[in-house]
C-alpha cells in the first residue's frame, strides 16, 4: 500500500502532533537523573527499586512509541517495551542479594537498549538529520553494558551512577526526538496552519 503525498503528510502531521509530550518526558528523564545522582542509596534494595522504576518507565514509553510505528518497527518496539517492563518487575520482586546480580540486570538492559539505539540511529540516517545522537548514545550504552557486565564489585555508588546514566541518556534521546518530531509536524502541516 502506497501513500500519496497528501495522505503521507496527513499521517506525519497526525503522528507528530504530540511532540511536546515527548519533550516533557525527556525533560522529566533528565530531572530524574539529577535526582538519582544527588541522593546516596546505600542498599541494593533501594537501587533495585530505582532501577525497576526506570526500566518500567522505559518499557511504557516504548509501548507508546509502538502505537506510532508501523511494520517491523512496531513489533520491535512492542518486544522492547515488554522486555523492559519485565526487567523492571524482576527488579522489584527479586531485588537481588548481591550487587553482582543487579549489575548483571543493568548490563543486560544497557546492551539491549544500546543495540536498539545504535541500529535505529544507523537505520534512520537517511531521513533523520539527528541520527548521530541516537547512534552515539547507543554506543555509550553498549560500552556501559559491557563495563557493567565485567564489573562484579560491591560499589553501590557505581550502580546508582549506571541507573542515573540510563535516565540521562533516555532524556537526551527523547528531547532530540521531540524537536525532530516538531520539525516534521511543521513541515507536514497544511500551509494555512503554518501561517496561523
The 8 nearest C-alpha neighbors of each residue, nearest first, counted from 0:
[[1, 2, 3, 7, 6, 70, 69, 4],
 [2, 0, 3, 7, 6, 4, 5, 10],
 [1, 3, 7, 6, 4, 0, 5, 8],
 [4, 2, 6, 5, 7, 1, 8, 0],
 [3, 5, 7, 6, 8, 2, 9, 1],
 [6, 4, 8, 7, 3, 9, 2, 10],
 [7, 5, 9, 3, 8, 4, 2, 10],
 [6, 8, 10, 4, 9, 5, 2, 3],
 [9, 7, 187, 11, 5, 10, 6, 12],
 [8, 10, 12, 6, 7, 11, 13, 5],
 [9, 11, 7, 13, 8, 12, 14, 6],
 [12, 10, 8, 14, 13, 9, 15, 7],
 [13, 11, 184, 9, 187, 15, 10, 14],
 [12, 14, 10, 16, 11, 15, 9, 184],
 [15, 13, 11, 16, 12, 10, 67, 17],
 [16, 14, 180, 184, 12, 18, 17, 13],
 [15, 17, 13, 14, 18, 12, 184, 181],
 [18, 16, 19, 20, 15, 21, 14, 180],
 [19, 17, 177, 21, 20, 180, 15, 181],
 [18, 20, 22, 17, 21, 23, 177, 181],
 [19, 21, 23, 22, 18, 17, 24, 177],
 [20, 22, 24, 177, 18, 19, 23, 173],
 [21, 23, 19, 174, 177, 25, 20, 24],
 [24, 22, 20, 26, 25, 21, 27, 19],
 [23, 25, 27, 21, 26, 22, 28, 20],
 [26, 24, 170, 173, 174, 22, 28, 27],
 [25, 27, 29, 23, 28, 24, 170, 30],
 [26, 28, 24, 30, 25, 29, 31, 23],
 [29, 27, 170, 31, 25, 166, 26, 30],
 [28, 30, 32, 167, 170, 26, 31, 27],
 [31, 29, 27, 33, 32, 28, 26, 34],
 [30, 32, 28, 34, 29, 33, 27, 35],
 [31, 33, 163, 35, 29, 166, 167, 34],
 [34, 32, 30, 36, 31, 35, 37, 29],
 [35, 33, 31, 37, 32, 36, 30, 38],
 [36, 34, 32, 33, 163, 37, 38, 31],
 [35, 37, 33, 34, 38, 163, 32, 160],
 [38, 36, 34, 35, 33, 39, 32, 163],
 [39, 37, 35, 36, 40, 34, 33, 159],
 [38, 40, 41, 37, 156, 36, 35, 159],
 [41, 39, 42, 38, 45, 46, 155, 159],
 [40, 42, 39, 155, 43, 45, 46, 156],
 [43, 41, 44, 45, 40, 46, 155, 47],
 [42, 44, 46, 45, 47, 98, 41, 94],
 [43, 45, 47, 42, 94, 46, 48, 95],
 [46, 44, 48, 42, 47, 43, 49, 40],
 [45, 47, 49, 43, 44, 48, 50, 40],
 [48, 46, 44, 50, 94, 90, 49, 45],
 [49, 47, 51, 45, 50, 46, 91, 44],
 [48, 50, 46, 52, 47, 51, 45, 53],
 [49, 51, 47, 53, 48, 52, 162, 46],
 [52, 50, 87, 48, 90, 54, 49, 53],
 [53, 51, 49, 55, 50, 54, 56, 48],
 [52, 54, 50, 56, 51, 55, 57, 49],
 [55, 53, 87, 57, 51, 83, 56, 52],
 [56, 54, 84, 58, 87, 52, 57, 53],
 [57, 55, 59, 53, 58, 54, 52, 60],
 [58, 56, 54, 60, 55, 59, 53, 61],
 [80, 59, 57, 83, 55, 84, 61, 56],
 [60, 58, 62, 56, 61, 57, 80, 55],
 [59, 61, 63, 57, 62, 58, 64, 56],
 [62, 60, 80, 64, 58, 63, 59, 76],
 [61, 63, 65, 59, 80, 64, 60, 77],
 [64, 62, 60, 65, 61, 66, 59, 67],
 [63, 65, 61, 62, 66, 67, 60, 68],
 [66, 64, 73, 62, 68, 76, 63, 67],
 [65, 67, 64, 63, 68, 62, 73, 69],
 [68, 66, 65, 64, 14, 69, 63, 73],
 [69, 67, 73, 65, 66, 72, 64, 70],
 [68, 70, 73, 72, 71, 67, 65, 66],
 [71, 69, 72, 73, 74, 68, 75, 65],
 [70, 72, 74, 73, 75, 69, 68, 76],
 [71, 73, 75, 70, 74, 69, 68, 76],
 [74, 72, 65, 68, 69, 76, 71, 75],
 [73, 75, 71, 77, 72, 76, 78, 70],
 [74, 76, 78, 72, 77, 73, 79, 71],
 [77, 75, 79, 73, 65, 78, 74, 61],
 [78, 76, 80, 74, 75, 79, 62, 65],
 [77, 79, 75, 81, 80, 76, 82, 74],
 [80, 78, 82, 76, 77, 81, 75, 83],
 [58, 81, 79, 61, 77, 62, 83, 82],
 [80, 82, 84, 78, 79, 83, 85, 77],
 [81, 83, 79, 85, 80, 84, 78, 86],
 [84, 82, 58, 86, 54, 80, 85, 81],
 [83, 85, 55, 58, 87, 81, 86, 82],
 [84, 86, 88, 82, 87, 83, 81, 89],
 [87, 85, 83, 89, 84, 88, 82, 90],
 [88, 86, 51, 54, 84, 90, 55, 85],
 [87, 89, 91, 85, 90, 86, 92, 84],
 [88, 90, 86, 92, 91, 87, 93, 85],
 [89, 91, 94, 87, 51, 47, 88, 93],
 [92, 90, 88, 89, 48, 94, 93, 51],
 [91, 93, 89, 90, 94, 88, 87, 95],
 [94, 92, 95, 90, 89, 91, 88, 96],
 [93, 95, 90, 47, 44, 91, 92, 96],
 [96, 94, 93, 97, 100, 101, 43, 98],
 [95, 97, 94, 98, 100, 43, 93, 44],
 [98, 96, 99, 95, 100, 101, 43, 153],
 [97, 99, 101, 100, 153, 102, 43, 96],
 [98, 100, 102, 151, 97, 101, 103, 152],
 [101, 99, 103, 102, 98, 97, 95, 104],
 [100, 102, 104, 98, 103, 99, 105, 95],
 [101, 103, 99, 105, 100, 104, 147, 106],
 [104, 102, 100, 106, 101, 105, 148, 99],
 [105, 103, 101, 107, 106, 102, 108, 100],
 [104, 106, 108, 102, 107, 103, 101, 109],
 [107, 105, 144, 147, 103, 109, 148, 108],
 [106, 108, 104, 110, 105, 109, 103, 111],
 [109, 107, 105, 111, 106, 110, 112, 104],
 [108, 110, 144, 106, 112, 140, 107, 111],
 [109, 111, 141, 144, 113, 107, 108, 112],
 [112, 110, 114, 108, 113, 109, 115, 107],
 [113, 111, 115, 109, 114, 110, 108, 116],
 [114, 112, 137, 140, 141, 110, 116, 115],
 [113, 115, 117, 111, 112, 116, 110, 118],
 [114, 116, 112, 118, 113, 117, 119, 111],
 [117, 115, 137, 119, 113, 114, 118, 133],
 [116, 118, 137, 134, 114, 120, 119, 115],
 [119, 117, 121, 115, 120, 116, 122, 114],
 [120, 118, 122, 116, 121, 117, 115, 123],
 [119, 121, 134, 130, 133, 117, 123, 118],
 [120, 122, 118, 124, 119, 123, 117, 134],
 [121, 123, 119, 120, 124, 118, 125, 117],
 [124, 122, 120, 125, 121, 126, 127, 119],
 [125, 123, 130, 127, 121, 126, 122, 120],
 [124, 126, 123, 127, 128, 122, 130, 121],
 [127, 125, 124, 123, 128, 130, 122, 129],
 [128, 126, 124, 130, 129, 123, 125, 179],
 [127, 129, 130, 124, 126, 125, 131, 179],
 [130, 128, 127, 131, 132, 175, 133, 124],
 [131, 129, 120, 124, 127, 132, 133, 128],
 [130, 132, 134, 129, 133, 135, 120, 124],
 [133, 131, 135, 134, 130, 129, 136, 172],
 [132, 134, 120, 136, 131, 135, 130, 116],
 [133, 135, 117, 120, 131, 137, 132, 136],
 [134, 136, 138, 132, 137, 133, 131, 139],
 [137, 135, 139, 133, 138, 134, 140, 132],
 [138, 136, 113, 117, 116, 134, 140, 135],
 [137, 139, 135, 141, 136, 140, 142, 113],
 [140, 138, 136, 142, 137, 141, 143, 135],
 [141, 139, 113, 143, 137, 109, 142, 138],
 [142, 140, 113, 110, 144, 138, 143, 139],
 [141, 143, 139, 145, 144, 140, 146, 138],
 [142, 144, 146, 140, 141, 145, 147, 139],
 [145, 143, 106, 109, 141, 110, 147, 142],
 [144, 146, 148, 142, 147, 143, 149, 141],
 [145, 147, 143, 149, 144, 148, 142, 150],
 [148, 146, 106, 150, 144, 149, 145, 102],
 [149, 147, 145, 106, 146, 150, 103, 144],
 [148, 150, 146, 147, 145, 151, 144, 106],
 [151, 149, 147, 148, 152, 146, 102, 99],
 [150, 152, 99, 149, 153, 102, 98, 148],
 [153, 151, 150, 154, 99, 98, 102, 155],
 [152, 154, 98, 155, 151, 99, 97, 157],
 [153, 155, 156, 157, 152, 158, 98, 151],
 [156, 154, 158, 157, 159, 41, 153, 40],
 [155, 157, 159, 154, 158, 160, 39, 40],
 [156, 158, 160, 154, 159, 155, 161, 153],
 [157, 159, 161, 155, 160, 156, 162, 154],
 [158, 160, 162, 156, 161, 157, 163, 155],
 [159, 161, 157, 163, 158, 162, 164, 156],
 [162, 160, 164, 158, 159, 163, 165, 157],
 [161, 163, 165, 159, 164, 160, 50, 158],
 [164, 162, 32, 160, 166, 165, 161, 35],
 [163, 165, 161, 167, 162, 166, 160, 168],
 [166, 164, 162, 168, 163, 167, 169, 161],
 [165, 167, 169, 32, 163, 28, 164, 168],
 [168, 166, 164, 29, 170, 32, 169, 165],
 [169, 167, 171, 165, 170, 166, 164, 172],
 [168, 170, 166, 172, 167, 171, 165, 173],
 [171, 169, 25, 28, 29, 167, 173, 168],
 [170, 172, 168, 174, 173, 169, 175, 167],
 [173, 171, 169, 175, 170, 174, 176, 168],
 [172, 174, 25, 176, 170, 175, 171, 177],
 [173, 175, 25, 22, 177, 171, 176, 172],
 [176, 174, 172, 178, 173, 177, 171, 179],
 [177, 175, 173, 179, 174, 178, 180, 172],
 [178, 176, 18, 180, 174, 22, 21, 179],
 [177, 179, 181, 180, 175, 176, 182, 174],
 [180, 178, 176, 182, 181, 177, 183, 175],
 [179, 181, 177, 183, 15, 178, 182, 18],
 [180, 182, 178, 184, 179, 183, 18, 177],
 [183, 181, 179, 185, 184, 180, 186, 178],
 [184, 182, 180, 186, 181, 185, 187, 179],
 [185, 183, 12, 181, 187, 15, 182, 186],
 [184, 186, 182, 188, 183, 187, 181, 193],
 [185, 187, 183, 184, 188, 182, 12, 8],
 [188, 186, 8, 184, 12, 185, 183, 11],
 [189, 187, 185, 186, 12, 184, 192, 190],
 [188, 190, 192, 191, 187, 193, 186, 8],
 [191, 189, 193, 192, 188, 194, 187, 195],
 [192, 190, 193, 189, 194, 195, 188, 185],
 [191, 193, 195, 189, 190, 194, 188, 185],
 [194, 192, 190, 191, 195, 188, 189, 185],
 [193, 195, 191, 192, 190, 189, 188, 185],
 [194, 192, 193, 191, 190, 189, 188, 185]]
